[in-house]
Amino acid sequence: MSIFQDNTFDTVVCFGAPLNYLLENREKAVKELVRVIKPGGNILVSVNSKWGVIRTQLGREDFDYTSFFGQPDYWLIDQVVTTGDLPKHEMVNHPPRHFFDAEELETLLSICGVENIVLGGSPCISSGFRKATEMLEKDEIAWMTILRLDEQAYCKKTMVDNGEFILAKGTKKY
């Protein structure tokens, strides 16, 4: 980001959860995103949710749920829930990463100079229910109903952590 001058952009978008992979550098990265936004400009961020990723495991097809939830030490389930951190794991096809909860993401953005923060969970109601969602999509009324419910729920504080992703928008402080 050093190629960009301070206060260059009206909006900065950081989607696809790259902040999850920056581990101890995530605060530095967010400060860089904020640095290049004009005062009053917008920041849009998405991260993987630690609660949403666990919830999503229950919706996987051809998955051994008992083996996963029955071996919490092997799968580091409690470590992920407690710290958000998942180190390199022989059965996970990702580098080490950090999963966020809504409060942590909001705090990170705030200390980096973002205000007017709004959080959302995506998808909120249907997260983890891939097969059910695919079936609902085939019926227009059912599909519109689940979309309407998701839209009503995704920004409720009690629902944000349900999503596989946490979305955040805010503005750079003047």
N, CA and C atoms as an extended XYZ file, in Angstrom:
522
Properties=species:S:1:pos:R:3:atomname:S:1:resname:S:1:resid:I:1 pbc="F F F"
N         0.820       -1.194        0.000 N   MET     1
C         0.000        0.000        0.000 CA  MET     1
C         0.862        1.255        0.000 C   MET     1
N         2.159        1.108        0.187 N   SER     2
C         3.027        2.270        0.283 CA  SER     2
C         3.083        3.073       -1.018 C   SER     2
N         2.630        2.519       -2.120 N   ILE     3
C         2.627        3.266       -3.380 CA  ILE     3
C         1.523        4.318       -3.419 C   ILE     3
N         0.570        4.229       -2.485 N   PHE     4
C        -0.538        5.180       -2.449 CA  PHE     4
C        -0.278        6.266       -1.402 C   PHE     4
N        -0.597        7.478       -1.769 N   GLN     5
C        -0.458        8.595       -0.838 CA  GLN     5
C        -1.585        8.568        0.185 C   GLN     5
N        -1.386        9.250        1.280 N   ASP     6
C        -2.428        9.413        2.294 CA  ASP     6
C        -3.645       10.084        1.656 C   ASP     6
N        -4.834        9.723        2.160 N   ASN     7
C        -6.080       10.401        1.781 CA  ASN     7
C        -6.331       10.408        0.268 C   ASN     7
N        -6.104        9.278       -0.381 N   THR     8
C        -6.237        9.190       -1.840 CA  THR     8
C        -7.634        8.783       -2.293 C   THR     8
N        -8.252        7.822       -1.613 N   PHE     9
C        -9.468        7.193       -2.112 CA  PHE     9
C       -10.704        7.594       -1.312 C   PHE     9
N       -11.837        7.658       -2.003 N   ASP    10
C       -13.129        7.885       -1.347 CA  ASP    10
C       -13.585        6.623       -0.624 C   ASP    10
N       -13.277        5.473       -1.204 N   THR    11
C       -13.694        4.179       -0.646 CA  THR    11
C       -12.580        3.163       -0.841 C   THR    11
N       -12.373        2.324        0.164 N   VAL    12
C       -11.447        1.204        0.077 CA  VAL    12
C       -12.219       -0.060        0.409 C   VAL    12
N       -12.045       -1.092       -0.419 N   VAL    13
C       -12.739       -2.368       -0.243 CA  VAL    13
C       -11.704       -3.454        0.036 C   VAL    13
N       -11.924       -4.213        1.092 N   CYS    14
C       -11.045       -5.323        1.469 CA  CYS    14
C       -11.930       -6.550        1.707 C   CYS    14
N       -12.399       -7.150        0.611 N   PHE    15
C       -13.279       -8.318        0.687 CA  PHE    15
C       -12.500       -9.579        0.331 C   PHE    15
N       -13.064      -10.718        0.662 N   GLY    16
C       -12.413      -11.987        0.401 CA  GLY    16
C       -11.616      -12.472        1.594 C   GLY    16
N       -11.729      -11.793        2.710 N   ALA    17
C       -11.136      -12.186        3.989 CA  ALA    17
C        -9.606      -12.196        4.023 C   ALA    17
N        -8.909      -11.299        3.319 N   PRO    18
C        -7.447      -11.310        3.435 CA  PRO    18
C        -6.948      -10.983        4.838 C   PRO    18
N        -7.729      -10.210        5.603 N   LEU    19
C        -7.292       -9.880        6.963 CA  LEU    19
C        -7.159      -11.127        7.835 C   LEU    19
N        -7.888      -12.186        7.507 N   ASN    20
C        -7.790      -13.418        8.289 CA  ASN    20
C        -6.392      -14.031        8.228 C   ASN    20
N        -5.670      -13.771        7.152 N   TYR    21
C        -4.373      -14.412        6.946 CA  TYR    21
C        -3.191      -13.549        7.401 C   TYR    21
N        -3.456      -12.358        7.873 N   LEU    22
C        -2.368      -11.448        8.231 CA  LEU    22
C        -1.908      -11.595        9.677 C   LEU    22
N        -2.628      -12.382       10.445 N   LEU    23
C        -2.275      -12.714       11.818 CA  LEU    23
C        -1.840      -11.483       12.609 C   LEU    23
N        -0.580      -11.421       13.071 N   GLU    24
C        -0.157      -10.306       13.916 CA  GLU    24
C        -0.043       -8.986       13.149 C   GLU    24
N        -0.194       -9.010       11.831 N   ASN    25
C        -0.111       -7.790       11.029 CA  ASN    25
C        -1.469       -7.200       10.676 C   ASN    25
N        -2.544       -7.739       11.235 N   ARG    26
C        -3.873       -7.266       10.824 CA  ARG    26
C        -4.125       -5.814       11.228 C   ARG    26
N        -3.649       -5.391       12.386 N   GLU    27
C        -3.841       -3.991       12.778 CA  GLU    27
C        -3.063       -3.064       11.837 C   GLU    27
N        -1.839       -3.433       11.526 N   LYS    28
C        -1.030       -2.646       10.597 CA  LYS    28
C        -1.736       -2.546        9.240 C   LYS    28
N        -2.310       -3.646        8.780 N   ALA    29
C        -3.007       -3.649        7.485 CA  ALA    29
C        -4.222       -2.734        7.496 C   ALA    29
N        -5.012       -2.788        8.567 N   VAL    30
C        -6.201       -1.931        8.643 CA  VAL    30
C        -5.777       -0.467        8.720 C   VAL    30
N        -4.723       -0.170        9.454 N   LYS    31
C        -4.237        1.210        9.522 CA  LYS    31
C        -3.808        1.703        8.135 C   LYS    31
N        -3.245        0.826        7.331 N   GLU    32
C        -2.863        1.192        5.968 CA  GLU    32
C        -4.100        1.440        5.104 C   GLU    32
N        -5.116        0.605        5.257 N   LEU    33
C        -6.362        0.828        4.518 CA  LEU    33
C        -6.955        2.184        4.886 C   LEU    33
N        -6.969        2.485        6.172 N   VAL    34
C        -7.530        3.749        6.644 CA  VAL    34
C        -6.666        4.926        6.195 C   VAL    34
N        -5.366        4.748        6.180 N   ARG    35
C        -4.448        5.824        5.794 CA  ARG    35
C        -4.749        6.343        4.385 C   ARG    35
N        -5.089        5.457        3.468 N   VAL    36
C        -5.273        5.873        2.072 CA  VAL    36
C        -6.682        6.380        1.773 C   VAL    36
N        -7.575        6.335        2.767 N   ILE    37
C        -8.937        6.842        2.588 CA  ILE    37
C        -8.969        8.327        2.941 C   ILE    37
N        -9.707        9.084        2.161 N   LYS    38
C        -9.912       10.497        2.487 CA  LYS    38
C       -10.720       10.604        3.780 C   LYS    38
N       -10.493       11.636        4.585 N   PRO    39
C       -11.324       11.821        5.783 CA  PRO    39
C       -12.807       11.816        5.409 C   PRO    39
N       -13.587       11.052        6.144 N   GLY    40
C       -15.008       10.901        5.843 CA  GLY    40
C       -15.284        9.853        4.782 C   GLY    40
N       -14.216        9.280        4.203 N   GLY    41
C       -14.371        8.237        3.188 CA  GLY    41
C       -14.780        6.913        3.805 C   GLY    41
N       -15.118        5.966        2.959 N   ASN    42
C       -15.680        4.684        3.388 CA  ASN    42
C       -14.668        3.542        3.333 C   ASN    42
N       -14.819        2.628        4.266 N   ILE    43
C       -14.073        1.372        4.257 CA  ILE    43
C       -15.086        0.238        4.306 C   ILE    43
N       -14.867       -0.767        3.473 N   LEU    44
C       -15.711       -1.962        3.426 CA  LEU    44
C       -14.800       -3.171        3.605 C   LEU    44
N       -15.115       -4.021        4.560 N   VAL    45
C       -14.258       -5.152        4.920 CA  VAL    45
C       -15.102       -6.410        5.068 C   VAL    45
N       -14.523       -7.554        4.695 N   SER    46
C       -15.126       -8.843        5.045 CA  SER    46
C       -14.052       -9.737        5.652 C   SER    46
N       -14.447      -10.480        6.682 N   VAL    47
C       -13.563      -11.454        7.338 CA  VAL    47
C       -14.367      -12.722        7.606 C   VAL    47
N       -13.651      -13.832        7.764 N   ASN    48
C       -14.316      -15.065        8.178 CA  ASN    48
C       -14.641      -14.992        9.663 C   ASN    48
N       -15.837      -15.419       10.017 N   SER    49
C       -16.317      -15.425       11.391 CA  SER    49
C       -15.969      -16.742       12.063 C   SER    49
N       -15.430      -16.678       13.278 N   LYS    50
C       -15.100      -17.924       13.972 CA  LYS    50
C       -16.346      -18.733       14.311 C   LYS    50
N       -17.437      -18.067       14.658 N   TRP    51
C       -18.670      -18.797       14.959 CA  TRP    51
C       -19.328      -19.282       13.670 C   TRP    51
N       -19.266      -18.470       12.644 N   GLY    52
C       -19.854      -18.851       11.369 CA  GLY    52
C       -19.147      -20.022       10.722 C   GLY    52
N       -17.820      -20.069       10.857 N   VAL    53
C       -17.078      -21.172       10.240 CA  VAL    53
C       -17.381      -22.483       10.964 C   VAL    53
N       -17.583      -22.432       12.261 N   ILE    54
C       -17.956      -23.654       12.992 CA  ILE    54
C       -19.379      -24.070       12.615 C   ILE    54
N       -20.269      -23.093       12.539 N   ARG    55
C       -21.656      -23.371       12.145 CA  ARG    55
C       -21.716      -23.971       10.741 C   ARG    55
N       -20.879      -23.476        9.856 N   THR    56
C       -20.851      -23.954        8.477 CA  THR    56
C       -20.458      -25.428        8.401 C   THR    56
N       -19.649      -25.891        9.346 N   GLN    57
C       -19.256      -27.309        9.339 CA  GLN    57
C       -20.483      -28.225        9.441 C   GLN    57
N       -21.493      -27.782       10.159 N   LEU    58
C       -22.705      -28.597       10.322 CA  LEU    58
C       -23.514      -28.711        9.037 C   LEU    58
N       -23.286      -27.815        8.093 N   GLY    59
C       -24.020      -27.841        6.842 CA  GLY    59
C       -23.296      -28.539        5.708 C   GLY    59
N       -22.118      -29.037        5.976 N   ARG    60
C       -21.340      -29.717        4.929 CA  ARG    60
C       -21.905      -31.100        4.652 C   ARG    60
N       -21.981      -31.443        3.383 N   GLU    61
C       -22.400      -32.795        3.003 CA  GLU    61
C       -21.169      -33.692        2.974 C   GLU    61
N       -21.382      -34.985        3.122 N   ASP    62
C       -20.285      -35.955        3.111 CA  ASP    62
C       -19.184      -35.555        4.092 C   ASP    62
N       -19.604      -35.189        5.275 N   PHE    63
C       -18.668      -34.731        6.304 CA  PHE    63
C       -18.886      -35.567        7.545 C   PHE    63
N       -17.836      -35.983        8.185 N   ASP    64
C       -17.923      -36.782        9.401 CA  ASP    64
C       -18.014      -35.839       10.606 C   ASP    64
N       -19.231      -35.428       10.924 N   TYR    65
C       -19.468      -34.475       12.013 CA  TYR    65
C       -18.967      -35.009       13.354 C   TYR    65
N       -19.211      -36.290       13.597 N   THR    66
C       -18.815      -36.890       14.866 CA  THR    66
C       -17.304      -36.881       15.012 C   THR    66
N       -16.597      -37.188       13.923 N   SER    67
C       -15.139      -37.169       13.980 CA  SER    67
C       -14.625      -35.758       14.233 C   SER    67
N       -15.237      -34.782       13.588 N   PHE    68
C       -14.795      -33.399       13.759 CA  PHE    68
C       -15.091      -32.905       15.178 C   PHE    68
N       -16.356      -32.930       15.575 N   PHE    69
C       -16.734      -32.407       16.894 CA  PHE    69
C       -16.339      -33.361       18.028 C   PHE    69
N       -16.078      -34.630       17.704 N   GLY    70
C       -15.646      -35.605       18.701 CA  GLY    70
C       -14.150      -35.579       18.965 C   GLY    70
N       -13.412      -34.792       18.185 N   GLN    71
C       -11.965      -34.656       18.374 CA  GLN    71
C       -11.590      -33.164       18.458 C   GLN    71
N       -12.125      -32.485       19.454 N   PRO    72
C       -11.894      -31.035       19.525 CA  PRO    72
C       -10.424      -30.658       19.681 C   PRO    72
N        -9.638      -31.493       20.361 N   ASP    73
C        -8.218      -31.175       20.523 CA  ASP    73
C        -7.483      -31.285       19.191 C   ASP    73
N        -7.750      -32.360       18.460 N   TYR    74
C        -7.096      -32.558       17.163 CA  TYR    74
C        -7.446      -31.427       16.194 C   TYR    74
N        -8.710      -31.057       16.155 N   TRP    75
C        -9.164      -30.016       15.224 CA  TRP    75
C        -9.000      -28.603       15.790 C   TRP    75
N        -8.509      -28.493       17.014 N   LEU    76
C        -8.231      -27.204       17.653 CA  LEU    76
C        -9.486      -26.328       17.777 C   LEU    76
N       -10.619      -26.975       17.969 N   ILE    77
C       -11.896      -26.258       18.019 CA  ILE    77
C       -11.912      -25.242       19.157 C   ILE    77
N       -11.533      -25.668       20.352 N   ASP    78
C       -11.559      -24.752       21.492 CA  ASP    78
C       -10.546      -23.625       21.333 C   ASP    78
N        -9.415      -23.907       20.719 N   GLN    79
C        -8.416      -22.863       20.472 CA  GLN    79
C        -8.978      -21.813       19.514 C   GLN    79
N        -9.639      -22.254       18.457 N   VAL    80
C       -10.225      -21.315       17.504 CA  VAL    80
C       -11.293      -20.463       18.188 C   VAL    80
N       -12.137      -21.103       18.997 N   VAL    81
C       -13.202      -20.362       19.674 CA  VAL    81
C       -12.624      -19.380       20.701 C   VAL    81
N       -11.586      -19.778       21.411 N   THR    82
C       -11.006      -18.930       22.455 CA  THR    82
C       -10.143      -17.805       21.892 C   THR    82
N        -9.266      -18.138       20.941 N   THR    83
C        -8.294      -17.155       20.442 CA  THR    83
C        -8.613      -16.648       19.039 C   THR    83
N        -9.387      -17.406       18.294 N   GLY    84
C        -9.631      -17.092       16.888 CA  GLY    84
C        -8.557      -17.653       15.972 C   GLY    84
N        -7.486      -18.172       16.533 N   ASP    85
C        -6.339      -18.600       15.728 CA  ASP    85
C        -6.392      -20.078       15.365 C   ASP    85
N        -6.144      -20.357       14.094 N   LEU    86
C        -5.989      -21.722       13.608 CA  LEU    86
C        -4.612      -21.815       12.965 C   LEU    86
N        -3.663      -22.486       13.645 N   PRO    87
C        -2.337      -22.636       13.050 CA  PRO    87
C        -2.386      -23.598       11.864 C   PRO    87
N        -1.274      -23.753       11.194 N   LYS    88
C        -1.197      -24.720       10.095 CA  LYS    88
C        -1.645      -26.076       10.622 C   LYS    88
N        -2.508      -26.738        9.843 N   HIS    89
C        -3.056      -28.032       10.254 CA  HIS    89
C        -2.963      -28.980        9.066 C   HIS    89
N        -2.551      -30.213        9.338 N   GLU    90
C        -2.335      -31.183        8.262 CA  GLU    90
C        -3.587      -31.481        7.446 C   GLU    90
N        -4.762      -31.268        7.995 N   MET    91
C        -6.003      -31.591        7.292 CA  MET    91
C        -6.750      -30.353        6.787 C   MET    91
N        -6.135      -29.190        6.899 N   VAL    92
C        -6.773      -27.945        6.458 CA  VAL    92
C        -5.949      -27.369        5.317 C   VAL    92
N        -6.603      -27.145        4.202 N   ASN    93
C        -5.921      -26.673        2.999 CA  ASN    93
C        -5.834      -25.139        2.964 C   ASN    93
N        -5.335      -24.561        4.042 N   HIS    94
C        -5.144      -23.115        4.158 CA  HIS    94
C        -3.902      -22.872        4.996 C   HIS    94
N        -3.245      -21.742        4.785 N   PRO    95
C        -2.174      -21.371        5.730 CA  PRO    95
C        -2.793      -20.980        7.061 C   PRO    95
N        -1.971      -20.767        8.082 N   PRO    96
C        -2.515      -20.316        9.374 CA  PRO    96
C        -3.391      -19.077        9.174 C   PRO    96
N        -4.430      -18.982        9.984 N   ARG    97
C        -5.309      -17.814        9.872 CA  ARG    97
C        -6.000      -17.532       11.189 C   ARG    97
N        -6.607      -16.369       11.219 N   HIS    98
C        -7.312      -15.903       12.402 CA  HIS    98
C        -8.772      -15.677       12.031 C   HIS    98
N        -9.667      -16.215       12.837 N   PHE    99
C       -11.099      -16.005       12.641 CA  PHE    99
C       -11.569      -14.958       13.649 C   PHE    99
N       -12.414      -14.063       13.190 N   PHE   100
C       -12.882      -12.945       14.011 CA  PHE   100
C       -14.258      -13.212       14.594 C   PHE   100
N       -14.571      -12.504       15.669 N   ASP   101
C       -15.969      -12.339       16.057 CA  ASP   101
C       -16.292      -10.865       15.850 C   ASP   101
N       -17.561      -10.542       15.881 N   ALA   102
C       -18.010       -9.190       15.536 CA  ALA   102
C       -17.400       -8.130       16.447 C   ALA   102
N       -17.365       -8.386       17.736 N   GLU   103
C       -16.826       -7.414       18.689 CA  GLU   103
C       -15.354       -7.117       18.404 C   GLU   103
N       -14.596       -8.167       18.116 N   GLU   104
C       -13.168       -7.997       17.823 CA  GLU   104
C       -12.956       -7.167       16.558 C   GLU   104
N       -13.718       -7.444       15.518 N   LEU   105
C       -13.581       -6.689       14.275 CA  LEU   105
C       -13.953       -5.225       14.485 C   LEU   105
N       -15.035       -4.991       15.202 N   GLU   106
C       -15.457       -3.619       15.465 CA  GLU   106
C       -14.384       -2.861       16.265 C   GLU   106
N       -13.798       -3.504       17.253 N   THR   107
C       -12.733       -2.887       18.051 CA  THR   107
C       -11.516       -2.585       17.185 C   THR   107
N       -11.115       -3.533       16.351 N   LEU   108
C        -9.966       -3.332       15.470 CA  LEU   108
C       -10.177       -2.128       14.558 C   LEU   108
N       -11.335       -2.056       13.929 N   LEU   109
C       -11.615       -0.927       13.042 CA  LEU   109
C       -11.609        0.392       13.806 C   LEU   109
N       -12.204        0.387       14.982 N   SER   110
C       -12.301        1.599       15.787 CA  SER   110
C       -10.922        2.123       16.188 C   SER   110
N       -10.047        1.253       16.687 N   ILE   111
C        -8.721        1.709       17.114 CA  ILE   111
C        -7.855        2.140       15.933 C   ILE   111
N        -8.249        1.739       14.734 N   CYS   112
C        -7.503        2.131       13.535 CA  CYS   112
C        -8.072        3.385       12.877 C   CYS   112
N        -9.057        4.019       13.514 N   GLY   113
C        -9.548        5.289       13.007 CA  GLY   113
C       -10.833        5.232       12.202 C   GLY   113
N       -11.616        4.179       12.387 N   VAL   114
C       -12.888        4.047       11.674 CA  VAL   114
C       -14.018        4.327       12.659 C   VAL   114
N       -15.014        5.078       12.213 N   GLU   115
C       -16.190        5.356       13.026 CA  GLU   115
C       -17.441        5.025       12.229 C   GLU   115
N       -18.600        5.178       12.863 N   ASN   116
C       -19.889        4.860       12.215 CA  ASN   116
C       -19.891        3.440       11.662 C   ASN   116
N       -19.373        2.514       12.443 N   ILE   117
C       -19.210        1.129       11.993 CA  ILE   117
C       -20.551        0.397       12.047 C   ILE   117
N       -20.853       -0.277       10.945 N   VAL   118
C       -22.033       -1.140       10.859 CA  VAL   118
C       -21.529       -2.521       10.479 C   VAL   118
N       -21.958       -3.534       11.227 N   LEU   119
C       -21.540       -4.907       10.970 CA  LEU   119
C       -22.715       -5.734       10.468 C   LEU   119
N       -22.400       -6.734        9.661 N   GLY   120
C       -23.418       -7.660        9.188 CA  GLY   120
C       -22.841       -9.053        9.053 C   GLY   120
N       -23.693      -10.061        9.152 N   GLY   121
C       -23.287      -11.447        8.946 CA  GLY   121
C       -23.764      -11.909        7.589 C   GLY   121
N       -22.908      -12.586        6.838 N   SER   122
C       -23.272      -13.001        5.486 CA  SER   122
C       -22.792      -14.412        5.198 C   SER   122
N       -23.652      -15.259        4.682 N   PRO   123
C       -25.096      -15.172        4.876 CA  PRO   123
C       -25.410      -15.383        6.346 C   PRO   123
N       -26.481      -14.825        6.788 N   CYS   124
C       -26.783      -14.822        8.213 CA  CYS   124
C       -27.665      -16.010        8.609 C   CYS   124
N       -28.838      -16.086        8.036 N   ILE   125
C       -29.778      -17.166        8.376 CA  ILE   125
C       -29.378      -18.472        7.689 C   ILE   125
N       -28.979      -18.387        6.430 N   SER   126
C       -28.736      -19.598        5.642 CA  SER   126
C       -27.307      -20.119        5.735 C   SER   126
N       -26.429      -19.447        6.465 N   SER   127
C       -25.043      -19.889        6.565 CA  SER   127
C       -24.974      -21.316        7.084 C   SER   127
N       -24.243      -22.132        6.356 N   GLY   128
C       -24.067      -23.526        6.745 CA  GLY   128
C       -25.124      -24.464        6.198 C   GLY   128
N       -26.170      -23.931        5.630 N   PHE   129
C       -27.260      -24.762        5.124 CA  PHE   129
C       -27.267      -24.765        3.600 C   PHE   129
N       -26.166      -25.193        3.016 N   ARG   130
C       -25.985      -25.145        1.564 CA  ARG   130
C       -27.051      -25.936        0.822 C   ARG   130
N       -27.302      -27.167        1.227 N   LYS   131
C       -28.277      -28.002        0.523 CA  LYS   131
C       -29.680      -27.388        0.611 C   LYS   131
N       -30.061      -26.939        1.789 N   ALA   132
C       -31.378      -26.315        1.962 CA  ALA   132
C       -31.482      -25.056        1.110 C   ALA   132
N       -30.423      -24.267        1.085 N   THR   133
C       -30.433      -23.031        0.302 CA  THR   133
C       -30.563      -23.333       -1.184 C   THR   133
N       -29.864      -24.348       -1.662 N   GLU   134
C       -29.973      -24.729       -3.076 CA  GLU   134
C       -31.389      -25.177       -3.420 C   GLU   134
N       -32.044      -25.855       -2.504 N   MET   135
C       -33.429      -26.269       -2.732 CA  MET   135
C       -34.370      -25.073       -2.729 C   MET   135
N       -34.168      -24.151       -1.805 N   LEU   136
C       -35.009      -22.960       -1.727 CA  LEU   136
C       -34.896      -22.111       -2.990 C   LEU   136
N       -33.729      -22.071       -3.571 N   GLU   137
C       -33.499      -21.247       -4.756 CA  GLU   137
C       -34.360      -21.692       -5.939 C   GLU   137
N       -34.761      -22.932       -5.941 N   LYS   138
C       -35.559      -23.469       -7.060 CA  LYS   138
C       -37.013      -23.022       -7.026 C   LYS   138
N       -37.450      -22.492       -5.906 N   ASP   139
C       -38.824      -22.007       -5.782 CA  ASP   139
C       -38.773      -20.498       -5.538 C   ASP   139
N       -39.349      -19.722       -6.441 N   GLU   140
C       -39.216      -18.267       -6.374 CA  GLU   140
C       -39.723      -17.683       -5.062 C   GLU   140
N       -40.870      -18.129       -4.590 N   ILE   141
C       -41.423      -17.580       -3.346 CA  ILE   141
C       -40.552      -17.972       -2.149 C   ILE   141
N       -40.149      -19.237       -2.104 N   ALA   142
C       -39.279      -19.690       -1.012 CA  ALA   142
C       -37.960      -18.928       -1.024 C   ALA   142
N       -37.403      -18.737       -2.218 N   TRP   143
C       -36.128      -18.036       -2.347 CA  TRP   143
C       -36.253      -16.582       -1.891 C   TRP   143
N       -37.306      -15.920       -2.335 N   MET   144
C       -37.505      -14.530       -1.948 CA  MET   144
C       -37.752      -14.411       -0.440 C   MET   144
N       -38.387      -15.415        0.141 N   THR   145
C       -38.638      -15.408        1.585 CA  THR   145
C       -37.336      -15.501        2.363 C   THR   145
N       -36.476      -16.452        2.000 N   ILE   146
C       -35.219      -16.611        2.751 CA  ILE   146
C       -34.320      -15.398        2.547 C   ILE   146
N       -34.323      -14.822        1.352 N   LEU   147
C       -33.532      -13.612        1.117 CA  LEU   147
C       -34.047      -12.449        1.957 C   LEU   147
N       -35.370      -12.311        2.031 N   ARG   148
C       -35.970      -11.245        2.829 CA  ARG   148
C       -35.618      -11.411        4.316 C   ARG   148
N       -35.697      -12.656        4.805 N   LEU   149
C       -35.354      -12.910        6.207 CA  LEU   149
C       -33.882      -12.628        6.480 C   LEU   149
N       -33.023      -13.047        5.562 N   ASP   150
C       -31.591      -12.797        5.721 CA  ASP   150
C       -31.315      -11.297        5.732 C   ASP   150
N       -31.986      -10.568        4.856 N   GLU   151
C       -31.799       -9.115        4.801 CA  GLU   151
C       -32.264       -8.441        6.093 C   GLU   151
N       -33.326       -8.946        6.687 N   GLN   152
C       -33.823       -8.367        7.934 CA  GLN   152
C       -32.906       -8.686        9.113 C   GLN   152
N       -32.227       -9.824        9.061 N   ALA   153
C       -31.462      -10.290       10.220 CA  ALA   153
C       -29.972       -9.952       10.186 C   ALA   153
N       -29.383       -9.758        9.010 N   TYR   154
C       -27.924       -9.767        8.912 CA  TYR   154
C       -27.211       -8.673        9.711 C   TYR   154
N       -27.859       -7.560        9.986 N   CYS   155
C       -27.206       -6.490       10.764 CA  CYS   155
C       -27.628       -6.467       12.236 C   CYS   155
N       -28.461       -7.402       12.647 N   LYS   156
C       -28.836       -7.460       14.058 CA  LYS   156
C       -27.629       -7.937       14.868 C   LYS   156
N       -27.314       -7.220       15.940 N   LYS   157
C       -26.130       -7.569       16.733 CA  LYS   157
C       -26.127       -9.024       17.189 C   LYS   157
N       -27.296       -9.558       17.467 N   THR   158
C       -27.377      -10.946       17.925 CA  THR   158
C       -27.176      -11.954       16.793 C   THR   158
N       -27.152      -11.510       15.548 N   MET   159
C       -27.057      -12.419       14.411 CA  MET   159
C       -25.746      -12.309       13.628 C   MET   159
N       -25.005      -11.227       13.801 N   VAL   160
C       -23.822      -10.971       12.975 CA  VAL   160
C       -22.834      -12.127       13.007 C   VAL   160
N       -22.562      -12.691       14.167 N   ASP   161
C       -21.580      -13.771       14.276 CA  ASP   161
C       -22.048      -15.086       13.651 C   ASP   161
N       -23.321      -15.196       13.278 N   ASN   162
C       -23.822      -16.412       12.641 CA  ASN   162
C       -23.324      -16.585       11.221 C   ASN   162
N       -23.029      -15.495       10.545 N   GLY   163
C       -22.621      -15.575        9.150 CA  GLY   163
C       -21.256      -16.199        8.990 C   GLY   163
N       -21.040      -16.838        7.858 N   GLU   164
C       -19.714      -17.360        7.549 CA  GLU   164
C       -18.717      -16.206        7.433 C   GLU   164
N       -19.224      -15.068        6.971 N   PHE   165
C       -18.424      -13.850        6.873 CA  PHE   165
C       -19.034      -12.766        7.751 C   PHE   165
N       -18.184      -11.923        8.294 N   ILE   166
C       -18.637      -10.694        8.939 CA  ILE   166
C       -18.283       -9.563        7.991 C   ILE   166
N       -19.272       -8.787        7.653 N   LEU   167
C       -19.081       -7.626        6.794 CA  LEU   167
C       -19.048       -6.384        7.679 C   LEU   167
N       -18.224       -5.428        7.301 N   ALA   168
C       -18.157       -4.184        8.058 CA  ALA   168
C       -18.060       -3.022        7.097 C   ALA   168
N       -18.747       -1.959        7.455 N   LYS   169
C       -18.571       -0.694        6.732 CA  LYS   169
C       -18.441        0.396        7.771 C   LYS   169
N       -17.686        1.404        7.416 N   GLY   170
C       -17.492        2.523        8.316 CA  GLY   170
C       -16.861        3.678        7.565 C   GLY   170
N       -16.623        4.750        8.285 N   THR   171
C       -16.008        5.929        7.682 CA  THR   171
C       -14.750        6.306        8.439 C   THR   171
N       -13.817        6.888        7.701 N   LYS   172
C       -12.580        7.366        8.324 CA  LYS   172
C       -12.897        8.625        9.112 C   LYS   172
N       -12.371        8.674       10.334 N   LYS   173
C       -12.589        9.861       11.175 CA  LYS   173
C       -11.967       11.074       10.505 C   LYS   173
N       -12.612       12.219       10.690 N   TYR   174
C       -12.058       13.467       10.157 CA  TYR   174
C       -10.879       13.907       10.962 C   TYR   174
